[in-house]
């Protein structure tokens, strides 16, 4: 009788459990939720990303070239990429498909090199990895990136983010932090039917097409680009999302300033890359020296009204790039050595703002400092500043190649952390408020606004930050940020791309770049010294607990059934 009642009770409990499981699964088919138990919510996608994924109406296919036998760090990047892709797929109604590929799988070297060339041509950057073997070391080529395809269009997605001076663990962590933003940006750019228009202003001596070739190619993936000559035409900037003013060298007429000002008042975005001093590179190369003199761009009043002042000075920084100098005596064979050139500061982005977060070192040439001024309703964010050991020289400034032979005195380099790039956000007040006659101010065809809608602009006190090197004899252009002397590529291109993306981003997606993931690294010294102790602890403790549980359980059963 006792066994029958127990059996009936157990069957009832089993039946109820099955019914509850079926009901939970049924209800779960109507309710979608994912639980992220990490402290920093590393697998929780932003609302902007979820919105992009929910609007997909076709499959996004991702080929990830991060498969094979490689060190633990790259395996971690691979696994984190897979988990992020799975998270994207969960919110996209299965419109994300992916495949991990080993580009070095073929044993045929010729076929391998052909695959490498195809990936490089598509925009993926290779990484040379040194592998230790019993016979010595060997080089392994990795392509830590992916090709993202959608409706016949495709874009490269670089997974590994390098940063000068950053440890390999830090670089991998930064790469993992950037996964959501980079992949969501790829999808957004591939799925946007109409690209926003951006205008490169000309007519005031701005940089020519060759000098802007690389940044225009990079921006062309996301925006429609055009060169615009304002020429006092009221509608010259109509339809543009943003404008870029790159290193002008002649004065801006008041009519052009009025049109730019009203473009800002109506919500237009501006990226200013301004040199306040003129430095003749030709004179410097021919005679070894030149004098840097102020430009009269007539933009000072405009910047003052918007909340900044670009100072007519020149920055020298002990943290700088280098130039080749002939160290041979007269009559001897030339012998060039790279020497520090303090007129080319290297700017290390240290801020947490999405524009500069995790960026590589940025190179400027003959830059100046910026001061921020009081401007009601305008928020100012310093994006870039000089190093601790920098100084400024007021114009006119003597630029002399012989300065490379002088050992700098640190005591003279105390004008530290001078701003060279500032973000301005808010409702700007027009430069022309109370300055124009009533017939113009009240003309409906002009539509003058003395107070603008909320917008943003970025002011950079160096025009060369956006300029790529050009070999004019052949028409060859170099990548933006590439130093032809040191053969180092700096982070200028990514900085300018981030600036424009931030200015033009209405979705808030770029804010994802500011998310922080905690880097939890093992203490290598402690691991080495205490390895045996923790191995015994991790293997012995579970066995001990299992033995204790079995002994206690057996004791309780004996005591229960003995009675």
Helices and strands as residue ranges (DSSP letters): H 2-28, H 47-54, E 60-64, H 72-90, E 96-100, H 109-121, E 127-133, E 136-142, E 145-150, E 153-158, H 168-177, H 179-191, E 197-202, H 213-219, E 224-229, E 242-246, H 254-265, E 269-273, E 277-278, H 281-287, E 289-294, H 300-306, E 308-310, E 313-317, E 320-326, E 336-347, E 362-363, E 370-372, E 378-385, E 390-394, E 397-400, G 401-405, G 410-412, E 419-429, H 438-441, E 451-460, G 463-466, E 470-471, E 476-477, H 492-504, G 509-514, H 524-529, H 531-562
